[in-house]
Amino acid sequence: MEIRERNALKGIVKSIEPGAVNTEVVWEVTAGVETTAISTKSSSERLGLSVGKTAYAVVKASDVMVAID
């Protein structure tokens, strides 16, 4: 895979929860740091996602907000 996106996070798929239309995918980016994404069920199937497989979270956003307590 080659992509020119700066915000690509490589990780290991930890869980997959398929729904009727969408699939929730959780993967561990580094020890103790997880991220979650929702994609269409068909996209997840085409990617062949499975627990333990390496995947990338590619973040595309025009805004990033920072907050504190």
N, CA, C and O atoms as a Tripos MOL2 file, in Angstrom:
@<TRIPOS>MOLECULE
protein
  276   275    69     0     0
PROTEIN
NO_CHARGES

@<TRIPOS>ATOM
      1 N           0.8370   -1.1770    0.0000 N.3       1 MET1
      2 CA          0.0000    0.0000    0.0000 C.3       1 MET1
      3 C           0.8770    1.2330    0.0000 C.2       1 MET1
      4 O           1.8610    1.3010    0.7360 O.2       1 MET1
      5 N           0.5320    2.1880   -0.8050 N.am      2 GLU2
      6 CA          1.2000    3.4780   -0.7910 C.3       2 GLU2
      7 C           0.1190    4.5380   -0.7000 C.2       2 GLU2
      8 O          -0.8420    4.5440   -1.4690 O.2       2 GLU2
      9 N           0.2970    5.4290    0.2520 N.am      3 ILE3
     10 CA         -0.6630    6.5090    0.4370 C.3       3 ILE3
     11 C           0.0910    7.7450    0.8940 C.2       3 ILE3
     12 O           1.0780    7.6400    1.6230 O.2       3 ILE3
     13 N          -0.3550    8.8800    0.4820 N.am      4 ARG4
     14 CA          0.3280   10.1130    0.8230 C.3       4 ARG4
     15 C          -0.4370   10.8970    1.8820 C.2       4 ARG4
     16 O          -0.5430   12.1210    1.8090 O.2       4 ARG4
     17 N          -0.9410   10.2120    2.8160 N.am      5 GLU5
     18 CA         -1.6760   10.8240    3.9150 C.3       5 GLU5
     19 C          -0.7790   10.8250    5.1480 C.2       5 GLU5
     20 O          -0.1910    9.7990    5.4900 O.2       5 GLU5
     21 N          -0.6740   11.9530    5.8060 N.am      6 ARG6
     22 CA          0.1890   12.0720    6.9820 C.3       6 ARG6
     23 C          -0.3900   11.3680    8.1950 C.2       6 ARG6
     24 O           0.3520   10.9240    9.0710 O.2       6 ARG6
     25 N          -1.6840   11.2670    8.2520 N.am      7 ASN7
     26 CA         -2.3330   10.7480    9.4450 C.3       7 ASN7
     27 C          -2.7620    9.2930    9.2800 C.2       7 ASN7
     28 O          -3.9460    8.9800    9.4130 O.2       7 ASN7
     29 N          -1.8320    8.4180    8.9980 N.am      8 ALA8
     30 CA         -2.1180    6.9930    8.8710 C.3       8 ALA8
     31 C          -1.5570    6.2790   10.0930 C.2       8 ALA8
     32 O          -0.3570    6.3450   10.3620 O.2       8 ALA8
     33 N          -2.4250    5.5960   10.8310 N.am      9 LEU9
     34 CA         -2.0360    4.9090   12.0580 C.3       9 LEU9
     35 C          -2.1020    3.4040   11.8430 C.2       9 LEU9
     36 O          -3.1850    2.8510   11.6510 O.2       9 LEU9
     37 N          -0.9690    2.7480   11.8730 N.am     10 LYS10
     38 CA         -0.9030    1.3020   11.6850 C.3      10 LYS10
     39 C          -1.2050    0.6090   13.0020 C.2      10 LYS10
     40 O          -0.7220    1.0250   14.0550 O.2      10 LYS10
     41 N          -2.0060   -0.4480   12.9430 N.am     11 GLY11
     42 CA         -2.3250   -1.1820   14.1560 C.3      11 GLY11
     43 C          -2.8140   -2.5830   13.8600 C.2      11 GLY11
     44 O          -2.8570   -3.0120   12.7070 O.2      11 GLY11
     45 N          -3.1790   -3.2900   14.9110 N.am     12 ILE12
     46 CA         -3.6690   -4.6580   14.8200 C.3      12 ILE12
     47 C          -5.1550   -4.6620   15.1670 C.2      12 ILE12
     48 O          -5.5550   -4.1060   16.1900 O.2      12 ILE12
     49 N          -5.9710   -5.2840   14.3210 N.am     13 VAL13
     50 CA         -7.4090   -5.3640   14.5520 C.3      13 VAL13
     51 C          -7.6600   -6.1790   15.8180 C.2      13 VAL13
     52 O          -7.2050   -7.3160   15.9390 O.2      13 VAL13
     53 N          -8.3950   -5.5780   16.7630 N.am     14 LYS14
     54 CA         -8.7150   -6.2310   18.0350 C.3      14 LYS14
     55 C         -10.1180   -6.8190   18.0370 C.2      14 LYS14
     56 O         -10.3420   -7.8890   18.6020 O.2      14 LYS14
     57 N         -11.0720   -6.1210   17.4050 N.am     15 SER15
     58 CA        -12.4330   -6.6470   17.3530 C.3      15 SER15
     59 C         -13.1680   -6.0840   16.1520 C.2      15 SER15
     60 O         -12.8610   -4.9990   15.6580 O.2      15 SER15
     61 N         -14.1520   -6.8540   15.6960 N.am     16 ILE16
     62 CA        -15.0000   -6.4730   14.5720 C.3      16 ILE16
     63 C         -16.4380   -6.7850   14.9740 C.2      16 ILE16
     64 O         -16.7630   -7.9160   15.3370 O.2      16 ILE16
     65 N         -17.2900   -5.7680   14.9030 N.am     17 GLU17
     66 CA        -18.7000   -5.9450   15.2410 C.3      17 GLU17
     67 C         -19.5440   -5.5910   14.0200 C.2      17 GLU17
     68 O         -19.8750   -4.4220   13.8180 O.2      17 GLU17
     69 N         -19.8960   -6.5870   13.2040 N.am     18 PRO18
     70 CA        -20.7020   -6.2920   12.0230 C.3      18 PRO18
     71 C         -22.1580   -6.0300   12.3990 C.2      18 PRO18
     72 O         -22.7200   -6.6840   13.2770 O.2      18 PRO18
     73 N         -22.7480   -5.0610   11.7150 N.am     19 GLY19
     74 CA        -24.1660   -4.7770   11.8660 C.3      19 GLY19
     75 C         -24.8660   -5.0460   10.5500 C.2      19 GLY19
     76 O         -24.2730   -5.6120    9.6320 O.2      19 GLY19
     77 N         -26.1080   -4.6480   10.4520 N.am     20 ALA20
     78 CA        -26.8760   -4.8710    9.2250 C.3      20 ALA20
     79 C         -26.3150   -4.0630    8.0610 C.2      20 ALA20
     80 O         -26.3340   -4.5170    6.9170 O.2      20 ALA20
     81 N         -25.8120   -2.8500    8.3610 N.am     21 VAL21
     82 CA        -25.3150   -1.9600    7.3090 C.3      21 VAL21
     83 C         -23.8540   -1.5880    7.5370 C.2      21 VAL21
     84 O         -23.0610   -1.5920    6.5950 O.2      21 VAL21
     85 N         -23.4920   -1.2700    8.7700 N.am     22 ASN22
     86 CA        -22.1410   -0.8220    9.1060 C.3      22 ASN22
     87 C         -21.4030   -1.8280    9.9670 C.2      22 ASN22
     88 O         -22.0100   -2.7010   10.5870 O.2      22 ASN22
     89 N         -20.0870   -1.6960    9.9980 N.am     23 THR23
     90 CA        -19.2360   -2.5360   10.8270 C.3      23 THR23
     91 C         -18.3610   -1.6450   11.6910 C.2      23 THR23
     92 O         -17.7760   -0.6770   11.2050 O.2      23 THR23
     93 N         -18.2740   -1.9740   12.9850 N.am     24 GLU24
     94 CA        -17.3910   -1.2590   13.8980 C.3      24 GLU24
     95 C         -16.0890   -2.0510   14.0200 C.2      24 GLU24
     96 O         -16.1040   -3.2400   14.3360 O.2      24 GLU24
     97 N         -14.9710   -1.3840   13.7680 N.am     25 VAL25
     98 CA        -13.6610   -2.0310   13.8400 C.3      25 VAL25
     99 C         -12.8290   -1.3200   14.8900 C.2      25 VAL25
    100 O         -12.6910   -0.0970   14.8540 O.2      25 VAL25
    101 N         -12.2720   -2.0810   15.8290 N.am     26 VAL26
    102 CA        -11.3860   -1.5400   16.8570 C.3      26 VAL26
    103 C         -10.0150   -2.1340   16.6200 C.2      26 VAL26
    104 O          -9.8820   -3.3460   16.4470 O.2      26 VAL26
    105 N          -8.9800   -1.2830   16.6110 N.am     27 TRP27
    106 CA         -7.6320   -1.8090   16.5030 C.3      27 TRP27
    107 C          -6.7080   -1.0710   17.4430 C.2      27 TRP27
    108 O          -6.9350    0.0840   17.8040 O.2      27 TRP27
    109 N          -5.6540   -1.7800   17.8290 N.am     28 GLU28
    110 CA         -4.6660   -1.2600   18.7760 C.3      28 GLU28
    111 C          -3.5140   -0.6630   17.9880 C.2      28 GLU28
    112 O          -2.8340   -1.3490   17.2250 O.2      28 GLU28
    113 N          -3.3110    0.6360   18.1920 N.am     29 VAL29
    114 CA         -2.2530    1.3600   17.4810 C.3      29 VAL29
    115 C          -0.9060    1.0970   18.1380 C.2      29 VAL29
    116 O           0.0990    0.8910   17.4570 O.2      29 VAL29
    117 N          -0.8920    1.1040   19.4590 N.am     30 THR30
    118 CA          0.2840    0.7870   20.2570 C.3      30 THR30
    119 C          -0.2310    0.2280   21.5750 C.2      30 THR30
    120 O          -1.4290    0.3150   21.8430 O.2      30 THR30
    121 N           0.6180   -0.3320   22.3900 N.am     31 ALA31
    122 CA          0.1760   -0.9750   23.6310 C.3      31 ALA31
    123 C          -0.7420   -0.0630   24.4400 C.2      31 ALA31
    124 O          -0.3340    1.0100   24.8840 O.2      31 ALA31
    125 N          -1.9750   -0.4990   24.6240 N.am     32 GLY32
    126 CA         -2.9350    0.2410   25.4230 C.3      32 GLY32
    127 C          -3.6350    1.3930   24.7150 C.2      32 GLY32
    128 O          -4.4610    2.0680   25.3290 O.2      32 GLY32
    129 N          -3.3310    1.6380   23.4460 N.am     33 VAL33
    130 CA         -3.9580    2.7340   22.7020 C.3      33 VAL33
    131 C          -4.7820    2.1370   21.5670 C.2      33 VAL33
    132 O          -4.2460    1.5510   20.6270 O.2      33 VAL33
    133 N          -6.0970    2.3000   21.6780 N.am     34 GLU34
    134 CA         -7.0020    1.7620   20.6710 C.3      34 GLU34
    135 C          -7.7510    2.8830   19.9770 C.2      34 GLU34
    136 O          -7.9260    3.9720   20.5240 O.2      34 GLU34
    137 N          -8.1850    2.5970   18.7720 N.am     35 THR35
    138 CA         -9.0330    3.5220   18.0290 C.3      35 THR35
    139 C         -10.1510    2.7130   17.3860 C.2      35 THR35
    140 O         -10.0150    1.5110   17.1530 O.2      35 THR35
    141 N         -11.2460    3.3870   17.1080 N.am     36 THR36
    142 CA        -12.4310    2.7250   16.5570 C.3      36 THR36
    143 C         -12.8770    3.4400   15.2950 C.2      36 THR36
    144 O         -12.8160    4.6660   15.2100 O.2      36 THR36
    145 N         -13.3210    2.6740   14.3250 N.am     37 ALA37
    146 CA        -13.8410    3.2550   13.0920 C.3      37 ALA37
    147 C         -15.1260    2.5270   12.7070 C.2      37 ALA37
    148 O         -15.3070    1.3460   13.0060 O.2      37 ALA37
    149 N         -15.9950    3.2470   12.0500 N.am     38 ILE38
    150 CA        -17.2190    2.6790   11.4990 C.3      38 ILE38
    151 C         -17.1110    2.7650    9.9810 C.2      38 ILE38
    152 O         -16.8470    3.8320    9.4260 O.2      38 ILE38
    153 N         -17.3160    1.6410    9.3240 N.am     39 SER39
    154 CA        -17.3160    1.6390    7.8610 C.3      39 SER39
    155 C         -18.5210    0.8380    7.3910 C.2      39 SER39
    156 O         -19.1760    0.1630    8.1850 O.2      39 SER39
    157 N         -18.8080    0.9140    6.1090 N.am     40 THR40
    158 CA        -19.9060    0.1020    5.6050 C.3      40 THR40
    159 C         -19.5250   -1.3690    5.7180 C.2      40 THR40
    160 O         -18.3480   -1.7280    5.6750 O.2      40 THR40
    161 N         -20.5220   -2.1940    5.8620 N.am     41 LYS41
    162 CA        -20.2900   -3.6310    5.9720 C.3      41 LYS41
    163 C         -19.5800   -4.1590    4.7250 C.2      41 LYS41
    164 O         -18.6710   -4.9840    4.8240 O.2      41 LYS41
    165 N         -19.9990   -3.6800    3.5570 N.am     42 SER42
    166 CA        -19.3910   -4.1660    2.3140 C.3      42 SER42
    167 C         -17.9220   -3.7430    2.2100 C.2      42 SER42
    168 O         -17.1030   -4.5130    1.7100 O.2      42 SER42
    169 N         -17.5740   -2.5430    2.6680 N.am     43 SER43
    170 CA        -16.1760   -2.1050    2.6300 C.3      43 SER43
    171 C         -15.3090   -2.9690    3.5360 C.2      43 SER43
    172 O         -14.2070   -3.3630    3.1540 O.2      43 SER43
    173 N         -15.8000   -3.2630    4.7220 N.am     44 SER44
    174 CA        -15.0480   -4.1110    5.6510 C.3      44 SER44
    175 C         -14.8390   -5.5050    5.0730 C.2      44 SER44
    176 O         -13.7710   -6.0960    5.2290 O.2      44 SER44
    177 N         -15.8570   -6.0210    4.4110 N.am     45 GLU45
    178 CA        -15.7400   -7.3420    3.7910 C.3      45 GLU45
    179 C         -14.7380   -7.3250    2.6440 C.2      45 GLU45
    180 O         -13.9380   -8.2510    2.5090 O.2      45 GLU45
    181 N         -14.7710   -6.2750    1.8090 N.am     46 ARG46
    182 CA        -13.8250   -6.1810    0.6870 C.3      46 ARG46
    183 C         -12.3840   -6.0810    1.1780 C.2      46 ARG46
    184 O         -11.4700   -6.5940    0.5310 O.2      46 ARG46
    185 N         -12.1760   -5.4210    2.3220 N.am     47 LEU47
    186 CA        -10.8240   -5.3060    2.8780 C.3      47 LEU47
    187 C         -10.3440   -6.6230    3.4930 C.2      47 LEU47
    188 O          -9.1500   -6.7970    3.7370 O.2      47 LEU47
    189 N         -11.2540   -7.5280    3.7370 N.am     48 GLY48
    190 CA        -10.8800   -8.8010    4.3360 C.3      48 GLY48
    191 C         -10.4140   -8.6460    5.7720 C.2      48 GLY48
    192 O          -9.5210   -9.3670    6.2180 O.2      48 GLY48
    193 N         -11.0130   -7.7100    6.5000 N.am     49 LEU49
    194 CA        -10.5980   -7.4750    7.8730 C.3      49 LEU49
    195 C         -10.8980   -8.6790    8.7560 C.2      49 LEU49
    196 O         -11.9470   -9.3120    8.6350 O.2      49 LEU49
    197 N          -9.9580   -8.9830    9.6470 N.am     50 SER50
    198 CA        -10.1470  -10.0480   10.6190 C.3      50 SER50
    199 C          -9.3120   -9.7220   11.8480 C.2      50 SER50
    200 O          -8.3180   -9.0000   11.7640 O.2      50 SER50
    201 N          -9.7250  -10.2600   12.9850 N.am     51 VAL51
    202 CA         -8.9980  -10.0220   14.2380 C.3      51 VAL51
    203 C          -7.5720  -10.5280   14.0870 C.2      51 VAL51
    204 O          -7.3370  -11.6350   13.6020 O.2      51 VAL51
    205 N          -6.6190   -9.6910   14.5140 N.am     52 GLY52
    206 CA         -5.2040  -10.0380   14.4320 C.3      52 GLY52
    207 C          -4.5180   -9.5190   13.1790 C.2      52 GLY52
    208 O          -3.2890   -9.5310   13.0960 O.2      52 GLY52
    209 N          -5.2900   -9.0660   12.2110 N.am     53 LYS53
    210 CA         -4.7360   -8.5660   10.9560 C.3      53 LYS53
    211 C          -4.2510   -7.1240   11.1260 C.2      53 LYS53
    212 O          -4.8330   -6.3570   11.8930 O.2      53 LYS53
    213 N          -3.1980   -6.7660   10.4190 N.am     54 THR54
    214 CA         -2.7110   -5.3890   10.4180 C.3      54 THR54
    215 C          -3.6050   -4.5380    9.5310 C.2      54 THR54
    216 O          -3.9810   -4.9440    8.4310 O.2      54 THR54
    217 N          -3.9390   -3.3500   10.0270 N.am     55 ALA55
    218 CA         -4.7670   -2.4100    9.2640 C.3      55 ALA55
    219 C          -4.3100   -0.9980    9.5810 C.2      55 ALA55
    220 O          -3.5930   -0.7690   10.5550 O.2      55 ALA55
    221 N          -4.7220   -0.0720    8.7660 N.am     56 TYR56
    222 CA         -4.3600    1.3350    8.9400 C.3      56 TYR56
    223 C          -5.6140    2.1660    9.1480 C.2      56 TYR56
    224 O          -6.6190    1.9780    8.4630 O.2      56 TYR56
    225 N          -5.5460    3.0850   10.0980 N.am     57 ALA57
    226 CA         -6.5750    4.1130   10.2390 C.3      57 ALA57
    227 C          -6.0290    5.3190    9.5090 C.2      57 ALA57
    228 O          -4.9970    5.8700    9.8910 O.2      57 ALA57
    229 N          -6.7090    5.7260    8.4730 N.am     58 VAL58
    230 CA         -6.2810    6.9050    7.7180 C.3      58 VAL58
    231 C          -7.2680    8.0220    8.0660 C.2      58 VAL58
    232 O          -8.4460    7.9640    7.7120 O.2      58 VAL58
    233 N          -6.7630    9.0300    8.7640 N.am     59 VAL59
    234 CA         -7.6030   10.1130    9.2560 C.3      59 VAL59
    235 C          -7.5740   11.2670    8.2690 C.2      59 VAL59
    236 O          -6.5120   11.7990    7.9460 O.2      59 VAL59
    237 N          -8.7390   11.6400    7.8010 N.am     60 LYS60
    238 CA         -8.8650   12.7720    6.8890 C.3      60 LYS60
    239 C          -9.8490   13.7440    7.5260 C.2      60 LYS60
    240 O         -11.0450   13.4650    7.6130 O.2      60 LYS60
    241 N          -9.3400   14.8750    7.9650 N.am     61 ALA61
    242 CA        -10.1990   15.8570    8.6220 C.3      61 ALA61
    243 C          -9.7460   17.2560    8.2730 C.2      61 ALA61
    244 O          -8.5510   17.5290    8.1520 O.2      61 ALA61
    245 N         -10.7040   18.1280    8.1130 N.am     62 SER62
    246 CA        -10.3480   19.5160    7.8330 C.3      62 SER62
    247 C         -10.1310   20.2900    9.1320 C.2      62 SER62
    248 O          -9.5180   21.3580    9.1260 O.2      62 SER62
    249 N         -10.6330   19.7530   10.2460 N.am     63 ASP63
    250 CA        -10.4620   20.4010   11.5450 C.3      63 ASP63
    251 C         -10.0920   19.3710   12.6030 C.2      63 ASP63
    252 O         -10.5710   18.2370   12.5790 O.2      63 ASP63
    253 N          -9.2490   19.7750   13.5140 N.am     64 VAL64
    254 CA         -8.9250   18.9580   14.6780 C.3      64 VAL64
    255 C          -9.1060   19.8580   15.8890 C.2      64 VAL64
    256 O          -8.5360   20.9480   15.9460 O.2      64 VAL64
    257 N          -9.8950   19.4110   16.8530 N.am     65 MET65
    258 CA        -10.1230   20.2040   18.0480 C.3      65 MET65
    259 C          -9.3170   19.6420   19.2030 C.2      65 MET65
    260 O          -9.1710   18.4270   19.3370 O.2      65 MET65
    261 N          -8.8000   20.5190   20.0280 N.am     66 VAL66
    262 CA         -8.0530   20.1350   21.2260 C.3      66 VAL66
    263 C          -8.8370   20.6490   22.4210 C.2      66 VAL66
    264 O          -9.3080   21.7870   22.4140 O.2      66 VAL66
    265 N          -8.9810   19.8200   23.4450 N.am     67 ALA67
    266 CA         -9.7350   20.2210   24.6300 C.3      67 ALA67
    267 C          -8.9790   19.8110   25.8860 C.2      67 ALA67
    268 O          -8.1300   18.9200   25.8560 O.2      67 ALA67
    269 N          -9.2970   20.4680   26.9760 N.am     68 ILE68
    270 CA         -8.7430   20.1100   28.2750 C.3      68 ILE68
    271 C          -9.8850   20.1180   29.2910 C.2      68 ILE68
    272 O         -10.9400   20.6950   29.0290 O.2      68 ILE68
    273 N          -9.6830   19.4850   30.4460 N.am     69 ASP69
    274 CA        -10.6750   19.5150   31.5190 C.3      69 ASP69
    275 C         -10.5940   20.8250   32.2520 C.2      69 ASP69
    276 O         -11.3490   21.0510   33.1970 O.2      69 ASP69
@<TRIPOS>BOND
     1     1     2 1
     2     2     3 1
     3     3     4 2
     4     3     5 am
     5     5     6 1
     6     6     7 1
     7     7     8 2
     8     7     9 am
     9     9    10 1
    10    10    11 1
    11    11    12 2
    12    11    13 am
    13    13    14 1
    14    14    15 1
    15    15    16 2
    16    15    17 am
    17    17    18 1
    18    18    19 1
    19    19    20 2
    20    19    21 am
    21    21    22 1
    22    22    23 1
    23    23    24 2
    24    23    25 am
    25    25    26 1
    26    26    27 1
    27    27    28 2
    28    27    29 am
    29    29    30 1
    30    30    31 1
    31    31    32 2
    32    31    33 am
    33    33    34 1
    34    34    35 1
    35    35    36 2
    36    35    37 am
    37    37    38 1
    38    38    39 1
    39    39    40 2
    40    39    41 am
    41    41    42 1
    42    42    43 1
    43    43    44 2
    44    43    45 am
    45    45    46 1
    46    46    47 1
    47    47    48 2
    48    47    49 am
    49    49    50 1
    50    50    51 1
    51    51    52 2
    52    51    53 am
    53    53    54 1
    54    54    55 1
    55    55    56 2
    56    55    57 am
    57    57    58 1
    58    58    59 1
    59    59    60 2
    60    59    61 am
    61    61    62 1
    62    62    63 1
    63    63    64 2
    64    63    65 am
    65    65    66 1
    66    66    67 1
    67    67    68 2
    68    67    69 am
    69    69    70 1
    70    70    71 1
    71    71    72 2
    72    71    73 am
    73    73    74 1
    74    74    75 1
    75    75    76 2
    76    75    77 am
    77    77    78 1
    78    78    79 1
    79    79    80 2
    80    79    81 am
    81    81    82 1
    82    82    83 1
    83    83    84 2
    84    83    85 am
    85    85    86 1
    86    86    87 1
    87    87    88 2
    88    87    89 am
    89    89    90 1
    90    90    91 1
    91    91    92 2
    92    91    93 am
    93    93    94 1
    94    94    95 1
    95    95    96 2
    96    95    97 am
    97    97    98 1
    98    98    99 1
    99    99   100 2
   100    99   101 am
   101   101   102 1
   102   102   103 1
   103   103   104 2
   104   103   105 am
   105   105   106 1
   106   106   107 1
   107   107   108 2
   108   107   109 am
   109   109   110 1
   110   110   111 1
   111   111   112 2
   112   111   113 am
   113   113   114 1
   114   114   115 1
   115   115   116 2
   116   115   117 am
   117   117   118 1
   118   118   119 1
   119   119   120 2
   120   119   121 am
   121   121   122 1
   122   122   123 1
   123   123   124 2
   124   123   125 am
   125   125   126 1
   126   126   127 1
   127   127   128 2
   128   127   129 am
   129   129   130 1
   130   130   131 1
   131   131   132 2
   132   131   133 am
   133   133   134 1
   134   134   135 1
   135   135   136 2
   136   135   137 am
   137   137   138 1
   138   138   139 1
   139   139   140 2
   140   139   141 am
   141   141   142 1
   142   142   143 1
   143   143   144 2
   144   143   145 am
   145   145   146 1
   146   146   147 1
   147   147   148 2
   148   147   149 am
   149   149   150 1
   150   150   151 1
   151   151   152 2
   152   151   153 am
   153   153   154 1
   154   154   155 1
   155   155   156 2
   156   155   157 am
   157   157   158 1
   158   158   159 1
   159   159   160 2
   160   159   161 am
   161   161   162 1
   162   162   163 1
   163   163   164 2
   164   163   165 am
   165   165   166 1
   166   166   167 1
   167   167   168 2
   168   167   169 am
   169   169   170 1
   170   170   171 1
   171   171   172 2
   172   171   173 am
   173   173   174 1
   174   174   175 1
   175   175   176 2
   176   175   177 am
   177   177   178 1
   178   178   179 1
   179   179   180 2
   180   179   181 am
   181   181   182 1
   182   182   183 1
   183   183   184 2
   184   183   185 am
   185   185   186 1
   186   186   187 1
   187   187   188 2
   188   187   189 am
   189   189   190 1
   190   190   191 1
   191   191   192 2
   192   191   193 am
   193   193   194 1
   194   194   195 1
   195   195   196 2
   196   195   197 am
   197   197   198 1
   198   198   199 1
   199   199   200 2
   200   199   201 am
   201   201   202 1
   202   202   203 1
   203   203   204 2
   204   203   205 am
   205   205   206 1
   206   206   207 1
   207   207   208 2
   208   207   209 am
   209   209   210 1
   210   210   211 1
   211   211   212 2
   212   211   213 am
   213   213   214 1
   214   214   215 1
   215   215   216 2
   216   215   217 am
   217   217   218 1
   218   218   219 1
   219   219   220 2
   220   219   221 am
   221   221   222 1
   222   222   223 1
   223   223   224 2
   224   223   225 am
   225   225   226 1
   226   226   227 1
   227   227   228 2
   228   227   229 am
   229   229   230 1
   230   230   231 1
   231   231   232 2
   232   231   233 am
   233   233   234 1
   234   234   235 1
   235   235   236 2
   236   235   237 am
   237   237   238 1
   238   238   239 1
   239   239   240 2
   240   239   241 am
   241   241   242 1
   242   242   243 1
   243   243   244 2
   244   243   245 am
   245   245   246 1
   246   246   247 1
   247   247   248 2
   248   247   249 am
   249   249   250 1
   250   250   251 1
   251   251   252 2
   252   251   253 am
   253   253   254 1
   254   254   255 1
   255   255   256 2
   256   255   257 am
   257   257   258 1
   258   258   259 1
   259   259   260 2
   260   259   261 am
   261   261   262 1
   262   262   263 1
   263   263   264 2
   264   263   265 am
   265   265   266 1
   266   266   267 1
   267   267   268 2
   268   267   269 am
   269   269   270 1
   270   270   271 1
   271   271   272 2
   272   271   273 am
   273   273   274 1
   274   274   275 1
   275   275   276 2
@<TRIPOS>SUBSTRUCTURE
     1 MET1         2 RESIDUE 1 A MET
     2 GLU2         6 RESIDUE 1 A GLU
     3 ILE3        10 RESIDUE 1 A ILE
     4 ARG4        14 RESIDUE 1 A ARG
     5 GLU5        18 RESIDUE 1 A GLU
     6 ARG6        22 RESIDUE 1 A ARG
     7 ASN7        26 RESIDUE 1 A ASN
     8 ALA8        30 RESIDUE 1 A ALA
     9 LEU9        34 RESIDUE 1 A LEU
    10 LYS10       38 RESIDUE 1 A LYS
    11 GLY11       42 RESIDUE 1 A GLY
    12 ILE12       46 RESIDUE 1 A ILE
    13 VAL13       50 RESIDUE 1 A VAL
    14 LYS14       54 RESIDUE 1 A LYS
    15 SER15       58 RESIDUE 1 A SER
    16 ILE16       62 RESIDUE 1 A ILE
    17 GLU17       66 RESIDUE 1 A GLU
    18 PRO18       70 RESIDUE 1 A PRO
    19 GLY19       74 RESIDUE 1 A GLY
    20 ALA20       78 RESIDUE 1 A ALA
    21 VAL21       82 RESIDUE 1 A VAL
    22 ASN22       86 RESIDUE 1 A ASN
    23 THR23       90 RESIDUE 1 A THR
    24 GLU24       94 RESIDUE 1 A GLU
    25 VAL25       98 RESIDUE 1 A VAL
    26 VAL26      102 RESIDUE 1 A VAL
    27 TRP27      106 RESIDUE 1 A TRP
    28 GLU28      110 RESIDUE 1 A GLU
    29 VAL29      114 RESIDUE 1 A VAL
    30 THR30      118 RESIDUE 1 A THR
    31 ALA31      122 RESIDUE 1 A ALA
    32 GLY32      126 RESIDUE 1 A GLY
    33 VAL33      130 RESIDUE 1 A VAL
    34 GLU34      134 RESIDUE 1 A GLU
    35 THR35      138 RESIDUE 1 A THR
    36 THR36      142 RESIDUE 1 A THR
    37 ALA37      146 RESIDUE 1 A ALA
    38 ILE38      150 RESIDUE 1 A ILE
    39 SER39      154 RESIDUE 1 A SER
    40 THR40      158 RESIDUE 1 A THR
    41 LYS41      162 RESIDUE 1 A LYS
    42 SER42      166 RESIDUE 1 A SER
    43 SER43      170 RESIDUE 1 A SER
    44 SER44      174 RESIDUE 1 A SER
    45 GLU45      178 RESIDUE 1 A GLU
    46 ARG46      182 RESIDUE 1 A ARG
    47 LEU47      186 RESIDUE 1 A LEU
    48 GLY48      190 RESIDUE 1 A GLY
    49 LEU49      194 RESIDUE 1 A LEU
    50 SER50      198 RESIDUE 1 A SER
    51 VAL51      202 RESIDUE 1 A VAL
    52 GLY52      206 RESIDUE 1 A GLY
    53 LYS53      210 RESIDUE 1 A LYS
    54 THR54      214 RESIDUE 1 A THR
    55 ALA55      218 RESIDUE 1 A ALA
    56 TYR56      222 RESIDUE 1 A TYR
    57 ALA57      226 RESIDUE 1 A ALA
    58 VAL58      230 RESIDUE 1 A VAL
    59 VAL59      234 RESIDUE 1 A VAL
    60 LYS60      238 RESIDUE 1 A LYS
    61 ALA61      242 RESIDUE 1 A ALA
    62 SER62      246 RESIDUE 1 A SER
    63 ASP63      250 RESIDUE 1 A ASP
    64 VAL64      254 RESIDUE 1 A VAL
    65 MET65      258 RESIDUE 1 A MET
    66 VAL66      262 RESIDUE 1 A VAL
    67 ALA67      266 RESIDUE 1 A ALA
    68 ILE68      270 RESIDUE 1 A ILE
    69 ASP69      274 RESIDUE 1 A ASP
